[in-house]
């Protein structure tokens, strides 16, 4: 799949994607993300100037020797059970023996997938109408269902879809797009089996794989991060910078100054303050790097 194909698909499903200075950006609420979010984007002064006055926050993944985050990536040509630690092998064997993994029926994704999405987003305390509105979800998943370079795997238990995973190839690299399971069936470890089957399907077709399972969140998610490491994904250093509207910089700076120079805190308990610090540091890093941009 080419980036233009993915952009057209998402735009057709209501995504707000614009092209600015030759680069795609997707708007989510009041945050503007470079698109695809896990692909590196070249940055220059003109792009930064245009973004900082148009959007409150723009998030960009770019290439740099200075790293400030991590992405979970698996690079391998073998993904057999013997390559996992003992505990993971046990859960994988249980998953593979108690669930059936196959390409799901579109009707199952439309009905059971919608229920799974609603449960997942409720637990995560977030909203996304495309995933939870029946009409929008049916259109969205139908658009992905027969796309080239896209793998959709379903986990079934007693004939019922209890989880699904979508993985697509873009620019020579694979990306997990959606991975949701019904938590009522968590004791069967369907997510382990889904990832295992998707990755081995790619290996069967291509012989090797480089696949991303996303960027590490601001919010500490130790259980999720441990799961990714147990599935053999590695924390690869990346650079993620933030273009902040000048008004936000003015608001954030006193908070940063108090924490760093007055209180001299090495760790902050408030997640809101941690988010402000991370955004401001990413903004300052961009300021350092943009002077080197052509």
N, C-alpha and C positions, 0 to 999 in steps of 0.2 A: 504494500500500500504506500502511495506517495502522500506527502503532507497535504497537498492540494486536495486529494481524494478525501482524507480525513476531515479537513476543514469543510468541504462541501457537505459531507454527511452530517456533521454536527450542526452546521448552519441550518440545514434543512430541518433539523430537530429543535431549532430555537436557540442554539448557542450564539452568544454575542461575541463574534470573532471579527477583529478589524486588522487591517494591514497598516502598520506605521513604520515609515522609513524602511520598507522592504521586509519587515518582520511581522509575523502574526502574533496577536495578543488576544487572550480570552478574558472577558469580564465576568467575575463572580461577585455579585453584590458591589461593594465598593473597593474590591481588590482586583487588580488587572495583572494577569499572568502571561509571561511569554509562552508561546505555544508552538509545538508541543511542550508541555511543562518540564519534561525530563530531557529535552534536547538543549544543547548549548547554543546560545544566541550571541552573535557579534554585537558589541556595543560601541557606539561613538557619541560624541558630545551632542550632536543634533538630536539623536534619539532620546537621550536623557532630558534635554531641554523640553522636547515636545511632551514627554510623558509626565514630567513633574508638575506641569500646569494643568494637565487634563484629568489626572486621576489622583485620588488620595494616596494610594500605595500601588506601585508596580513591582512585581516580583520577577526577577530574571535569573536564569541559570546561565552562567557564562564560563568561558575557559580562562583560568588564571593559575599561577603557581601558588597564590595565597588561597588557602582553603578555610572554609568556615562552616562546613556541614558535611553530611554523609548521605550517600545513596546506597541502597541495598542491591547488589548486582551478583549474578551467578554467571560464571564463564566456565564451561565444561564441555567435554565430549563423552562423558559417562555419568549416568545418574541412577546407578543400580542400588539396591538395598544395602549391599555390602559397604557402600561408601558413607553410610550414616553412622552416627554414634548409636550405642545399644538402645537407649531409651527411645530415640526417634524411629529406629527400626521396628521396635515393638508397636508403637502407635501406627506406623505405616502399614504393618502387616494386618493389624486389626481393621484399619480403614479399608484396605483392599479386599479383605475377606468378608466384611459385613456390609459393604456398599457396592453397588454396581456403577461403574464409571463408563459413560458413553456420551456421544453427541446427543444433547437433549432435543426433544420435540419442541418446535416453536410454540405450540399451544401450551406446553408445560412451562416454558419460560414466561409466557404472557400471564398465566394464572398463578402458578406457584412462585415464579420468580418475583412477581409483584408483592406477594405476601412476605417473601423473604426480605425484599428491599425495605418494606415498611418496618418490619421488625428490626432490621439492622440499623436503619437511620434513627429509629426511636431510641435504641440503646446508645447510639453515638451522639444523641441529642443534637442532630443537625437536620437540615431540610434540603431536599432536592426534588422539585416537582416532576422532573423527567423520570425519576426512579419510582416515585410513589403515586403519581396520577395515572389511572388506568389507561386513558387514551394516549397520553404522551409516552408512557412506558411501552405500550404495544407498538407504536410507531418507531420508537428508538431501537428496541431490540430486533424488530423486523428489519430495520436498516442494516444492522450489524450481521444478521444471521447468515447471509450468503456472501459477505465481503471476502475478496481474495486476501491471502496472507493473514487470515484471522482464524483462530481456533476457539471454539466454544465447547467446553466440557461440562457435563452434568454429573452430579452424584445422586443416585437413586437408592431408596430404601423401601422395600415392599412395594415397588412400583410408583413411589411418590418422589418427586424431585425435591431433594433436601439441601441442594447447594449447586452453585454454578460458578464457572470462572471463564473470563474472556481474556485472550492474549492476542495481540496483533503485532505484526512486523512492520517497522518503519525505519527506513534508512539503514538496513542491515542489522538492526538491533530489535529485540523483542521486548514488549512491555505488557505487564499484567494491567488490565484496564479495570475490570470489576471482579471481585472475589467475595461472594456472599454465601453464607450458609444459614440454615434454620438452626438456631441455638438449642432448640428442643432435642436435636439429634447430635449434640456436641460430643456425647460419649462414644460415638462411632468415628470421630476425627475425620469428617468428610473433607475439610480443607486440606489436610495433609495429602490425602489421596488425589484430590483435584490438581494440586500443584505438581505432584509426582507424575500424574498421567499426562498433563499438558506438556511438561518439559520433555518427557520421553517421547511424546508424539513429534515434537519439533526435532529431537535428535534422530528419530527414525527417518525423517524426511531430509534433514540437512547435515547430519553427522556431528554438528557442534552447535553451541548456543551461547549467546550473550543476552541475558534477560534481566530487566530491571523490575524490582518490586517496590519502587517508590523511594522518596526522600524522607529521611528521619524528621519527625515532627518537632515543632517547638515544645509541644506538650509531651512530657515524658511518658512513653508507652513501653515500659520494660517487658511486659508479657508478650506484646506483639513483636518487639525487636528480638527477644529471645527466640520466638518461634521462627523468625526469618533466618537467624543464625543457625538454628538446629536444622533448617531445610537447606543449609549449606550456602546461603547468601552471605556475601562479605560486605562489610562497611567500607565503601570506597569514598575517599575524600573528594568533595566537590566545592565549587564556588557558587553561592547564591546571594545575589545582592538585591537591594531594595531602593527604588526611586521613590522618595517621599515628597509629598507636596510641601512647599516652604512653610505653610501654616502648621503642619504636623511637626516639622523639625523644631519650630519655635516652641510647641507644646511639649515635645519629648525632651528637649535639652535640659530643662531644670530638673526633671526626674532623674535623668542620667547623672547629672552633676552631683545631686544630693547623694545618690547611691554610691557613686564611685569616689568622689572627692571628700565628701563630708562624713557619711556613715562608713565609707570604705568597706562595704559588704562584699565578701567573696561569693556568697550565695544569697539568693532572694527567695523567700517562700511564696510570695504572691505571684501567681501565674500571669496576671495582667502586667505587673512590673517587669517580669522576665521577658514577656513578649515585646514590651517597649524597648528594653535593652537590646534584644536581638535585632529588632528592626533598625534601631539607631546604629548599632555596630555594623550592620549590613549596608546601611546608607553611607557611613563613613568609609567603609572599604571601597564602595563604588566611587566615592570622591577621590580616593587615592588612585584607583585604577583608571578612571576616565581620563586623567591627564596623560596617560600613555596611549589612549585610543586614537586611532587615525580618523 
